[in-house]
Amino acid sequence: MAIIVDRDTRLVVQGLTGREGSFHALRNRTYGTNVVAGVTPGKGGQDVKGIPVFDTVADAVEETAANTTLVFVPARFGADAIYEAFDSGIATVVCITEGVPAHDMLRVYNYARPKGVTLIGPNCPGVLSPGKANVGIIPAEIFSEGAVGLVSRSGTLTYQIGHELTQLGLGNSTIVGIGGDPVVGSSFIDVLAKFESDQETELVVLVGEIGGDEEEKAARYIQAEMTKPVLAYIAGFQAPPGKAMGHAGAIISGSSGTAQAKKETFEACDVQVGQTPTEVAQLVAARLR
């Protein structure tokens, strides 16, 4: 098993004919992901290196039985692209697009949640199940198959920890970048619950950062609901208050949202926190060997 994407993933790429969309879609296909279609309004009937392009997601789903979409559209069209995907019967949406307005995402979140569908992002690197499927911009070549689930608000830290695990001879079941915006489709808790149910995942690494209280919520969920061990890493111990650091949601407000406060909450919930990505990988190795 894997979570969110696997060998049964049939991927449609919204924005396939754009530079970024075509580049990453072809990389995903080369990795082994079943990329069945692309969507760009007005360009139906064309193709990108053999991937057929449709005018609408509904047309793509009808012709190719796509069940997952990867969104590479400009920010002003991001919310509409997600609505279109869900209304066309897509069950899993991975939105890479950065800069989608928070108020748009609030409406999308409240629209998607009751449907029981999966939304990852926006402003995220995507989802990778090593050896099965890559949906997004994660550099899959630095990861290997294994038993460690990884969920993160940070793309680059995800890559770093995954690489460290690979160097130690360990691999990942699935890597999920949930995105760093103030409003995202899936929380740490949503993904942790999926890992808890996944037979291939033995341990989970959670990578958090400053801003908000999602890490604190996750810590309490882990203590109350998780039977699998979870290790954490928090970025931003040196971040100054009031300044966004990398992500729109990574900002300290007053005394809340600091890396130290998050670390203390995790430790109070019996979740060990690594000081560096290297130490996190070493802690994982110690737990699994």
N, C-alpha and C positions, 0 to 999 in steps of 0.2 A: 504493500500500500504506500501511498504518499498522500499529502493533503493538497487540495485546490487544483493542482495540475498533475497529469500523469500520462500514461500511454494512450488513454482514451480521449485526451484533449483534442478537439477539432477546432482550430484557431482561425478566427477572422480578425483582420487588422484594419481598424478604422483609421484612415489616413495612410494607407499603404503606398499611395503614389507619391507621397512627400519624401524628402530626403531622409529624415530620421526614421520614418515608418518603414521605408523600403530597406534601409540598411539593417535595422534590427530584426525585421521580419525574416530577411534572408539568413541572418545569423542564427535566429531561432530555428529555421528550417534545416540549416546545415547541422545543427546540434541533434536534430531528430524529431523536433516538434512537428506535428501534423498541421501545417499551415494550409488551410483549404481555400481561403478567400481573402479578398481585400474589399474595402468600401471607400469610394470617393464619389460624392454626388456629381453627376455629369460625365463621369469617365467609365460608366458601365460598358462592358464589352471589351475593354482593354485587358492587358495582363502585365504583371511584373515578374519576369523570369519564370513564366509558366503559371504563376498564381493568378487566377481569374479575378477581375475587379467588377464589383456590382455597384449600382447607384444607391442601394439601401441595404441595411442590415437584414431586413425581412427577406429581400431577394436572396441574399447570401445564405441565410439559414434554410430557406426553402430548397435551394439548389444543392447545397453542400452538407446540410445537417450540422452546421457549426454549433458548438455548445459553449464556447469561450471567446471573448473578444479582448483585444489589446488596443487601447485608445491612444493614438498619436495625432491629435488634432489641436489646433490653436486653442488657447485658454478660453477665449470667448465662446467657443463651441463645445467645450468640454462637458458641461452639464447636459446639453441636448444630446450629445453622443451617447452618454450613459443612459438617459431616458430611452433613446431609440433602441439600444441594445436590449434592455430589459423588456421593453414592449414587444420586441421581436422574438422573445422566447429564450434569449441567452441567459444561462444560469450563473455564469462567472464573468465578471468584468474586471480587468486590470487596467487602471488608468495611469499612464506615465506622465501625462500632461501636467506641467507646472504652472502655477498662477491662476488656477480656477478660483473665482471669488468665494470667500467663505460662506456668504449668504446663499450662493447658488448651491454649495455643497450641503448646507443644512436642509434645503428642500429635497435634494437628491437623496440624502440619508433617510429622511422621513418617508420618502416615496418607496425606497428600496427595502427598508427594514421589514415591513409587514409581509413582503413577498417571499421572504425566506431565501433570497438569492445572496450571492457572495460578491462584494465589491471591495477590491484592494486599491488603495490610493485615494486621491490623486497624489501627484508629486512623489512617486515611489519608483524603486528600481524593478519591481515586479516579483515574480515567483519562479523559483527553480526547484525542480525535483531531479537531482542528479541521476543521469542515466535514463531518464524518462521524458522530461519535457522542460523547456525553458520558455517562459512567457514574459518578456520584458528586456531589460538592458543589462542584466547581471552577467558578468564575464564567467561563463560556465566552466571554462577550461581550468580555473584555479580551484574548483570544488571537486569532490569525489563522493561516491555513494557511501552511505553509512547510517548510523543510528542517532545522530544528533540533529534535533530540530532547532532551527534558528529563526527568531522573529525580531525585527529591528525597526526603529524609526530612522536609522541612518544607513544610507547605501554604502558609502565607502568603508565604514566600520564593519559592516556585514562582510564585505569582501576581505578585509584584513583578518577578521577572526576565522572565516572559512579557510583562508590560505594557511593560517597558523595551524588549524586542525589537520589540513591535508599534509603539512610538513611533519606532523606527529603520527601520520598513518591513520588518521581518523577521518570520517566522512559525515555527510549530512543526509538526512531523510528528505527534508524540504527546507528551503530558505524562503522566508516571506518578508519582504520589505513593505511595511504598512504605510509608509509615507510620513513626512514631517510637518504637514499642514495642521492648523488648529482643528479642522474637521476632516476626518477620513472615514472611509467606508467600513473598515474593520479595525477593531481595537486589539490591544494585546490580549485581552480576555477572550475575544472571539477566536483568535488563532491558538491560544493556549488550550482552549477546549478541544479544538481539532487535533492538536498534538496528543492530548491526553487519550483520545480515542484511536490514535493511529498505532497499529501493531508494530510498525517498523521503527518507531521513535522510542528510544530508551531514556533520553535525557534532553532537556531543552535549554538553550541559551537565549536570554532576553537582553537585547541591547537598547538601552534607553538614553535619553538626553534631557537637558534642562527644559523647563517650561511645562505648564499644565500639571495634571495629577494622574495621568494614565498609568505611570509606573507605580504610584501608591495604590491605585485600584488593583493593578495586576498583582502586587505583593500580597494583598489581603486575599485575593482569589486563589493564589497559589497555596497559601496557608490553609485555606478552607476546603479547596476542591481538588488540588492536584495530588496524585499519588506518585507521579514520576518526578525525579529530581530536577530542579531548575537552578541555573546559575545566572548571574546578572552582571552587566557592565554598564556604567553610566558615564556618558561623555559630558564635559563642560564644567569641570571643577574650577577652572580659572575664568569662567565667563563673567563679565561685568553685568550688574543689574540693569535692566531696561534696554538692552541691546540684543536684537535678534542675531543668533549665531548659526548661519548656514540655512536653517529652515525657518519658515514663517512662524511655526509653533514653538521654536526653541528660544524662548525669551523668559527671563526671570522678572517677576512682578512682585515688588516688595520683598517679603521674606519667603514667599512661596515659590515652588518650582526649582529650587536649587538642587545641584547634584548631591550635595551633602545630605539634604533632607530626604532625598529619594534613597540614597544609600542606607541611611539610618532606618527607614521604613522597611526596606528589604531585609536588613539584618534582624530587625525586630520580628519579622515573619519567618525567620530561619532560612532565608535565601542568601547564600554566600555571594559576595560581590567582589569581582576581580578588579585590581587596580589598573591593569593594562590589558590590551587584547592578547598579548602573549601569555600573561598570567591566567586569563580566562581559559585559553586553550590548554594550558598545563593543568588547571583544575578539572577540566573535562576529562583529560587523559587519566588523572588520578582516580576519578570516579568510575571510569569504565574499564580500567585495567586491574 
